[in-house]
Amino acid sequence: MPEAQKKKSLLKRIIAIILGFGPGIFAIGYTIGTGSVTSMIVAGSTYGMQLLWVLLLSCVFSGVLMFAYGNYALISGETALYGFKKHIKGGKVLAILIIVGITFGQWNSLMGILGISANMLYEILLMNFEGLRPYKYESVLAIAIIVIGIFYGLMMVGKYSFFEKILVIFVTFMGLSFILSLFFVYPLPADVVRGLIPSVPEVPGGKMMVAAFVGTTMAAATFLSRPLFVKGKGWTIDNLKQQKNDSITAAVLVFIISASVMAVACGALFYQGKPVTQVLDMANTLEPIAGNLAVTIFFFGTLSAGLSSIFPCLLIAPLLVADYQSGELDTSSRQFKIITFIACLVALIVPVFGANPIQMQILSQVFNVFVLPIVVLGIILMINNKKVMKNYKTSIGVNIGLYSALFFSCVISYTGILAIIETL
C-alpha cells in the first residue's frame, strides 16, 4: 500500500474511533469546562501537584458511578429520577431536591462559562481589531449574546446524535490542546508522585479548592443524565460491555485532560511563585515561558472546554425534569424549548453585569458536592433492588466502589461546609 494511502487509512480509523465515542462524551462535556479548567489552574499554580490525589479518586469514583447508572438504565429500562420517584420511599421529594440542587449548580456554572468564553473571544478579536479596546463591555456582551443564540439555535435541532457529534469535535480539540501544552511546560516527576499522597493545603482556601475539585470532577449531573443519554444512543441490555468500556474511557480521559491542565499550571507558574485566579492570566503568563505557540494552544483548549460545556449545561434542567416526569426526553417539546430559553437568559447574567465569573465558578463547583451523597445513595439502593434489576446481581467490587464513593462524597461535603464557613 502506498505511503499516502496508509496515512489516509490511519486518519480514517482515528476519525472513526473519535466519532464512535458513546454517551461518555457528555460526561467529559459536563466535567471539563472553564470551571474545571479554572480549578485546575488555580490548584496547579498555587499548590503544585498536591491535589492530584483528589483528582484521581474523583475520576475513579466517577467511572464506577457512570458504570452503575448506565447498567441500571440498560437492565431496568428506566431512568434515574423516574426510578427514584417510583421505587424509593420519599423518592418524589428526593428527586425534586436533586433537580433544584443540580440545576442551581449547573446554571451558576453556565454564567461563568459564557462569561469566560466571551472574554476569550474578545481577546482574540482584540489582536486584530485594536479599536475594540474602549468598548470591552459592549463587545463581550455582544459576543455572549451571539454565542448563546447560536447554541440555542443548535439545541432546536433536537437530535441526540447531533449533540454528540458537536461535543466530540469540541472535546477532541480541548483534549489535544491541553495534552500538547505539556510538551512546553511540565512539573517535576517527584512532585507528581507526592501529589498522589493524600494531603490538604493548610492555607486559606485550601478546603474550598478540595471541595471544588470534587464538585467539578464527580459532577452529579454526569451520572443522573447518563441513563437518558444511554437510551438516546439506542443501547439495550446487549450493550452492557460497551457501556462498561465507555464509562472507563470517559473517566480515564477526564483524568488525563484535567491532570494535564494542572501539570501545565504547576510547571509554568508554581515554581515561580505566581499563583493565578483567571484563565486569561494563565494564557498571558505562559507566553514568556513557552512562547506564542503554547499560549495559542492552551487558549484554544480553554475556549473548547467552555464551548463543550455550554451544551450539557443547557440540557441539564429539561433533561432532569423529563427524567422525573416520564423518563423520556422530547427535545422537540414546548417544555424543552422554554426551559432551555430560560437557561440562556440566566447564562447572560455575568456578561450583562460585567462581573468577574471566576469566584462564582469555584463556588458553584463547591455547591455541587452537597447533592452528590444523595445521588450516590440513590443508585446504591436501586442497583441492589432485585425487583428493579430483574435479578441481575451487582458485583461485590462495584458495591465496594459505590460505598467508598458515598463515604468520600460525605467527607467532601463536610469539607465544603467548613470551606463556606471559613469564607463567611
C-alpha positions in Angstrom: 0.0 0.0 0.0 1.4 3.4 -0.9 2.5 5.7 2.0 -0.2 8.3 1.2 -2.9 5.7 1.2 -1.6 4.3 4.5 -1.7 7.7 6.1 -5.2 8.3 4.8 -6.4 4.9 6.1 -4.9 5.6 9.6 -6.6 9.1 9.7 -9.9 7.5 8.7 -9.5 4.9 11.5 -8.7 7.7 14.1 -11.8 9.7 12.9 -14.0 6.6 13.2 -12.8 5.9 16.7 -13.5 9.5 17.8 -16.9 9.6 16.2 -17.7 6.2 17.6 -17.4 7.6 21.2 -20.6 6.9 23.2 -22.5 8.8 25.9 -19.2 9.2 27.8 -18.6 12.2 25.6 -21.3 14.0 27.5 -19.6 13.1 30.8 -16.4 14.8 29.5 -18.5 17.8 28.4 -20.2 18.1 31.8 -17.0 17.6 33.7 -14.4 19.6 31.9 -15.5 23.2 31.3 -13.9 26.5 32.1 -14.9 26.0 35.8 -12.9 22.8 35.9 -10.0 24.4 33.9 -10.0 27.3 36.3 -10.0 25.0 39.4 -7.0 23.0 37.9 -5.1 26.2 37.0 -5.6 27.8 40.5 -4.7 24.5 42.2 -1.6 23.8 39.9 -0.3 27.4 40.2 -1.0 27.7 44.0 -0.4 24.2 45.4 1.6 22.5 42.6 0.6 18.8 42.2 -0.5 18.5 45.8 -4.2 17.8 44.9 -3.6 15.2 42.2 -4.8 12.5 44.6 -8.2 14.3 44.9 -8.5 14.3 41.1 -7.5 10.6 40.8 -10.0 9.5 43.4 -12.8 11.6 41.9 -12.2 10.1 38.5 -12.1 6.5 39.8 -15.4 7.0 41.6 -16.9 8.8 38.6 -16.1 5.8 36.4 -17.8 3.5 39.0 -20.9 5.7 39.2 -21.2 6.1 35.4 -21.0 2.3 35.1 -23.6 1.8 37.8 -26.1 4.3 36.4 -25.6 3.0 32.8 -26.1 -0.6 33.9 -29.2 0.4 35.9 -30.7 2.0 32.8 -29.9 -0.9 30.4 -31.2 -3.6 32.8 -34.2 -1.9 34.3 -35.2 0.1 31.2 -35.8 3.1 33.5 -34.0 6.5 34.0 -32.7 7.7 37.3 -35.1 10.3 38.8 -38.1 8.4 37.4 -36.8 5.3 39.2 -36.1 7.2 42.5 -39.7 8.5 42.4 -41.2 5.1 41.6 -39.1 2.8 43.9 -37.7 4.7 46.8 -39.8 5.8 49.8 -39.9 9.6 49.8 -38.4 9.4 46.3 -40.6 12.3 45.0 -39.1 14.8 47.5 -35.6 13.4 46.9 -35.9 13.8 43.1 -37.2 17.4 43.4 -34.3 18.3 45.7 -31.9 16.8 43.3 -33.4 18.7 40.3 -33.2 22.0 42.2 -29.7 21.4 43.6 -28.2 20.3 40.3 -29.9 23.0 38.2 -28.7 25.7 40.6 -25.1 24.4 40.3 -25.1 23.9 36.6 -26.8 27.3 35.8 -24.3 29.0 38.0 -21.5 27.3 36.1 -23.2 28.3 32.8 -23.0 32.0 33.7 -19.2 31.7 34.4 -18.6 29.6 31.3 -20.3 32.1 29.0 -18.6 35.0 30.6 -15.1 33.5 30.3 -15.7 32.2 26.7 -17.0 35.6 25.6 -13.9 37.3 27.2 -11.6 34.9 25.4 -13.3 35.5 22.0 -13.0 39.3 22.8 -9.2 38.9 23.4 -8.8 37.0 20.1 -10.7 39.8 18.2 -8.6 42.4 20.0 -5.5 41.0 18.4 -6.9 42.1 15.0 -9.2 45.0 15.9 -7.4 47.2 18.4 -10.2 49.8 18.1 -12.5 47.5 20.2 -10.4 48.1 23.4 -12.6 51.1 24.6 -15.7 49.0 24.1 -14.8 45.9 26.1 -18.1 45.7 28.0 -20.3 46.1 24.9 -18.1 43.7 22.8 -18.1 41.0 25.4 -21.9 41.3 25.9 -22.5 41.2 22.1 -20.3 38.1 21.8 -22.0 36.4 24.7 -25.5 37.1 23.1 -24.3 35.8 19.7 -22.7 32.6 21.2 -25.7 31.7 23.4 -28.0 32.5 20.5 -26.1 30.1 18.2 -26.2 27.4 20.9 -29.9 27.8 21.4 -30.4 27.5 17.7 -28.4 24.3 17.7 -30.5 23.0 20.6 -33.6 23.4 18.5 -32.3 20.8 16.0 -33.0 18.4 18.8 -31.3 15.1 18.0 -29.1 13.1 20.4 -26.7 12.1 17.6 -26.3 15.8 16.5 -25.5 16.9 20.1 -23.0 14.0 20.4 -21.1 14.9 17.2 -20.8 18.6 18.2 -19.5 17.6 21.6 -17.0 15.2 20.0 -15.5 18.0 18.0 -15.1 20.4 20.9 -13.8 17.7 23.4 -11.3 16.4 20.8 -9.8 19.9 20.3 -9.8 20.5 24.0 -8.1 17.3 24.9 -5.4 17.6 22.3 -4.7 21.2 23.1 -4.1 20.6 26.8 -2.0 17.4 26.3 0.1 19.3 23.7 0.7 22.1 26.2 2.5 19.6 28.4 5.3 19.4 25.8 6.1 23.1 26.5 5.9 23.1 30.3 5.6 20.2 32.8 6.1 19.5 36.6 8.9 17.6 38.2 8.2 13.8 38.4 8.8 13.8 42.2 6.0 16.4 42.6 3.7 14.2 40.6 4.4 11.2 42.9 4.0 13.4 46.0 0.7 14.6 44.6 -0.8 11.1 44.9 -0.3 11.1 48.7 -3.4 12.5 50.4 -3.0 15.9 52.0 -5.0 19.1 52.2 -3.2 22.5 51.8 -3.2 24.1 55.2 -3.8 27.6 53.9 -6.9 29.8 53.5 -8.9 28.5 50.5 -7.3 25.0 50.7 -10.5 23.3 51.8 -12.6 25.2 49.2 -10.3 24.0 46.4 -10.6 20.4 47.5 -14.4 20.6 47.5 -14.4 22.4 44.2 -12.2 19.7 42.7 -14.7 17.0 43.6 -17.6 19.2 42.7 -16.3 19.6 39.1 -15.0 16.1 38.6 -17.6 14.0 40.4 -20.5 16.0 38.9 -23.8 14.6 40.0 -25.3 15.8 36.7 -23.0 13.4 34.8 -24.4 10.3 36.5 -28.0 11.3 36.6 -28.1 12.2 32.9 -26.3 9.0 31.9 -29.4 6.8 31.7 -31.1 9.3 29.3 -28.0 9.6 27.1 -27.6 5.8 27.1 -31.2 5.4 25.9 -30.7 8.3 23.4 -27.8 6.3 22.0 -30.2 3.4 21.4 -28.2 1.0 23.6 -30.0 -2.0 25.1 -29.1 -4.8 27.5 -27.0 -6.3 24.7 -24.7 -3.3 25.1 -23.6 -3.9 28.7 -19.9 -4.4 27.7 -19.9 -1.3 25.5 -21.5 0.7 28.4 -18.7 -0.5 30.7 -15.9 0.4 28.3 -17.5 3.8 27.6 -17.6 4.5 31.4 -13.9 3.6 31.9 -12.8 5.5 28.8 -14.7 8.7 29.9 -13.2 8.5 33.4 -9.6 8.0 32.1 -9.9 10.8 29.6 -11.3 13.2 32.3 -8.3 12.4 34.5 -5.7 12.8 31.7 -7.1 16.1 30.4 -7.6 17.6 33.9 -4.2 16.4 35.2 -2.6 18.0 32.0 -4.1 21.4 32.9 -2.9 21.1 36.5 0.5 20.0 35.4 0.9 22.9 32.9 -0.1 25.4 35.6 2.4 23.8 38.0 5.2 23.7 35.5 4.7 27.2 34.3 3.7 29.1 37.4 4.0 27.2 40.8 7.8 27.0 40.7 8.0 30.8 40.0 5.6 31.6 42.9 3.0 33.1 40.5 -0.5 31.8 41.6 -3.3 32.9 39.2 -7.0 33.1 39.6 -8.1 33.7 36.0 -7.8 31.6 32.8 -6.7 34.7 30.8 -3.9 35.4 33.3 -2.7 31.8 32.8 -2.5 32.3 29.0 -0.7 35.6 29.3 1.8 34.3 31.9 2.6 31.3 29.8 3.9 33.5 26.9 7.4 34.4 28.3 8.0 30.8 29.4 6.7 28.8 26.5 6.2 31.2 23.6 3.2 32.3 21.5 2.5 28.8 20.2 2.0 27.3 23.7 -0.3 30.3 24.6 -2.4 29.8 21.4 -2.7 26.0 22.0 -3.7 26.5 25.7 -6.0 29.4 24.8 -7.8 27.3 22.2 -8.1 24.3 24.6 -9.7 26.5 27.3 -12.1 28.0 24.7 -13.1 24.5 23.6 -13.6 23.5 27.2 -16.0 26.4 27.7 -18.0 25.7 24.5 -18.1 22.0 25.1 -19.8 22.7 28.5 -22.5 25.0 27.2 -24.4 22.2 25.5 -24.6 19.9 28.6 -25.4 22.8 30.9 -28.3 24.0 28.7 -29.5 20.4 28.5 -29.5 19.6 32.2 -32.7 21.2 33.5 -35.1 20.0 30.8 -33.3 16.6 30.9 -33.9 16.2 34.7 -37.5 17.4 34.5 -38.2 15.0 31.7 -36.5 12.2 33.6 -38.7 12.9 36.7 -41.9 13.1 34.6 -41.6 10.1 32.3 -38.0 9.0 31.8 -38.2 10.2 28.2 -36.6 13.4 26.8 -38.5 15.0 24.0 -36.2 17.7 22.5 -38.9 19.0 20.2 -41.4 19.7 23.0 -42.5 23.2 24.1 -41.3 22.5 27.6 -37.8 21.7 26.3 -37.7 25.0 24.3 -39.0 27.1 27.2 -36.6 25.7 29.9 -33.5 26.0 27.6 -34.5 29.6 26.7 -34.7 30.4 30.4 -31.2 28.8 30.8 -29.9 31.0 28.0 -31.2 34.2 29.8 -29.6 33.0 33.1 -26.3 32.4 31.2 -26.2 36.1 30.2 -26.3 37.4 33.8 -22.5 37.6 34.2 -21.8 39.3 30.8 -24.8 41.8 31.4 -23.4 42.9 34.8 -19.8 42.7 33.7 -18.9 40.6 36.7 -15.7 38.5 37.2 -17.0 34.9 36.9 -14.0 33.1 38.4 -15.1 33.1 42.1 -18.7 32.2 41.0 -17.3 29.2 39.1 -15.4 27.8 42.0 -18.3 28.4 44.4 -20.8 26.7 42.1 -18.4 23.7 41.9 -18.5 23.6 45.8 -22.3 23.6 45.9 -22.3 20.6 43.5 -20.9 18.4 46.2 -23.9 18.8 48.5 -26.2 16.9 46.1 -23.6 14.2 45.5 -24.2 11.9 48.5 -27.9 11.7 47.7 -27.1 10.8 44.1 -24.7 8.1 45.2 -27.0 6.7 47.9 -29.9 6.6 45.3 -28.1 4.4 42.9 -26.8 2.1 45.7 -30.5 1.5 46.6 -31.6 1.0 43.0 -28.9 -1.4 41.7 -29.3 -3.7 44.8 -33.1 -3.9 44.4 -33.6 -7.4 42.8 -37.1 -6.5 41.6 -35.9 -3.3 39.8 -32.7 -5.0 38.4 -34.7 -8.2 37.3 -32.5 -10.5 39.5 -29.3 -9.1 37.9 -26.7 -9.2 40.7 -24.3 -6.3 41.1 -20.8 -7.5 41.8 -19.1 -7.0 45.3 -16.4 -4.9 43.6 -18.9 -2.4 42.2 -20.7 -2.2 45.6 -17.4 -1.6 47.4 -16.6 1.2 44.9 -20.1 2.8 45.4 -19.9 2.7 49.2 -16.4 4.1 49.1 -17.7 6.9 46.7 -20.6 7.5 49.3 -18.1 7.8 52.2 -15.8 10.0 50.0 -18.7 12.3 48.9 -19.8 12.7 52.6 -16.3 13.7 53.7 -16.0 16.2 50.8 -19.5 17.7 51.6 -18.4 18.2 55.2 -15.2 19.8 53.8 -17.3 22.1 51.6 -19.4 23.2 54.6 -16.2 24.1 56.5 -14.9 25.9 53.4 -18.0 28.0 53.1 -18.0 28.8 56.9 -14.3 29.9 56.6 -15.3 32.4 53.8 -18.2 34.0 55.8 
